[in-house]
């Protein structure tokens, strides 16, 4: 799908989404105790900004980037109303990835651009954390993209950040009792080791 068509599709989706779509990623909620009390955070491909709002409420100075002007406008209005320090910016994160050593925390949920992984690792400051959660191919349900190129292969997320120290990894796929656990996605929390 051409970029302009994809952008229009996402603009329409975000215009129809509700505040329920503003919930932070499960990996971020579950492991929030790992977050620093201060620092700079990035919610990459933020959508309506559930992660950005969560991080800002925990005391972090947050940048939120997405290429949807609808999503960014909505997030900016919510952040202003709540008086939260969020810099919401329309940005093509693939064409303009974050600068090296620019963030203490990076959060990515339900966005997969494999070629961006090295830039995300480089964008972490020493001791910085990445919280990543996205769809897997072995999901028993039908949530997420139909195109397998936008889904992770088994253990693929681990391989995208080999230079980071893994603090938590979850990926259940189709093993065991399928009605239990986070089945639609893999999640990773990893840290840039201090040299």
N, C-alpha and C positions, 0 to 999 in steps of 0.2 A: 504494500500500500504506500503510495507517495506520501512524503512528509506533510504536505498541506492537507491531504485528506485525513491523515492520522490526527493532525492537530484539531481539525474541525470535529472529528469524532469525539475526542477527549473534551473539547469545549462543551459539546452538547451533553456528554455524560455528567460533567461537573455541574452544569446548570440544573440538572435534575436530581442530584444527590442531596441527601438530608444531613443533618448534624450527626446522625448515626455513623456516617462515613468518616467522621472526624475522630473516631477512637484511635488511640495509639496502637502500634503493633503489639502483638502478644509478647514477642521477645523483649520488647522494651518494658512493658508493664511487669513482666515476670522477673526481670533482672535489674530493675531500677536501683536496687541497693548497690550496684556497681558504679553508678554514675558519680562523677565528681560533684562537689557542692558548688563550684564556680568553674568558669571556662567558657570557651566558644564551641558551639555545636552547629552542625549542619543537618537539616532534614532534606535529603537529596531526592528529587522527583516527589515532592511533598504532597501533591494533590491538595486536599482541603486542609492539610496541616495538622492532623491529629498528633503526630510525633513532635512537631515544632511546639505546639501548645503545651504538651506534656513536659517537654524539656525546659521551656521557659518558666513554667510553674514551679519547677524544681530549682530555679535560680540560675540557669545557664543563659548566656547571651546567644540568641539563635538566629541563624540565617536559614531561610526556607526557599528552595529553588524548584521551579517547575516551568515547563514551557506552555502551560495553559494560563492565559491571562484571566480567565474566569475563576479558576481555582485560586490564583494568587490574589486577585481582587477581593475575593470572599475571605481568605485568610487574613489579609491585611486589615480588613474591617473588623473582624472578630478580635484580632490582637489589639487594635486601637481601643476598642470598647472595653477589653479586659485589662488595658494598660500593661501589656506584656512586651518585653524587649525582643521583638521578632522583626527581622528585615526580610520581608517577603519580596522575591524578585523573579520576574519572568526571565527564564534562562534555559537555553539548550545545554543541558549538563554534559552531553556527549561532546559537543563542539567546544564547550568552555568548562572543562572539569576544574575542581578546586585546585588552588596553588599548593605546592609542597609545604608541609608542616604548618598548615593554617587552621587546623581544628583539633580540639581535645576530644570531641565526640562526633561521630558521623552515624546517622541512622538512615537506612534504606529499607523500604518495605514495598513489596510487590512491584518491583522494577528490576529488570535484568538486562544489563548491557555488559556482557563479559569483558569486553575490551577496556572497560572503565575501571576494572578492579585494581590494576597497578597504580593508577592515578589516585584512587581512594586510599590505598595503603600509604602512598607517598604524602597524601594530604594530612595524615594523622601526625600530631606532634608526638615526641617520645612519651610513652605512657598512655597515649590516646587510645580510645575504644571505638570499635565499629560494632553496631547492632544491625544485623542484616536478616531479613526474612522475605522469602518469595516462594512461588509455586514450584512444585515438583512434578515430574512426569508420572511417577508411580502413585499419584493420589487416587484413592478409591472413589472420590466424588467428582463432580463436574465443575467445581469452582475454578475460576481463572481462565487464562487464555487457551484457546483450542490448539493454537500452533505450538508444537513441542519445542520449537526454537526459543520460545519465551518461558520455558520451564526447565528446571534443573534436572540433570541426570543424577542417579544415585551418587551421593558423596561429592558431587561436583562443587558445591559451595565451599567445602574444605580446601579444595585445590585452587580456588580463585585467590586465596589470601595466604600463600605458603610461608611468607616471612613474618606473619603475625602469630602470637601465642594464643591458642584457642582456650577460652575460659568456659564456654558452653557450646554444645552443638546438639541439635535435635533433628532427626529425620526418621520417621517411622514407616513411611510408605504403606505397603499392604500387609505388614506382618502382624499376626495376632488378631485380637478383637478389634475390628475396624471401627466400631462405634465409639472407641475411646482414644483420647490423645489428639494432638494436632496433626491431622493426616494430610492436609492439602499443601503443606509447605515444609521447607527446611529452614532452620534458624541457626544463626551463629552470633556469638559474642566473642570478639577477639581483641587483643591488645598489641600495640606497637611496643616492643621491648625497649626499655631504656638502655642505651649502650654504656 
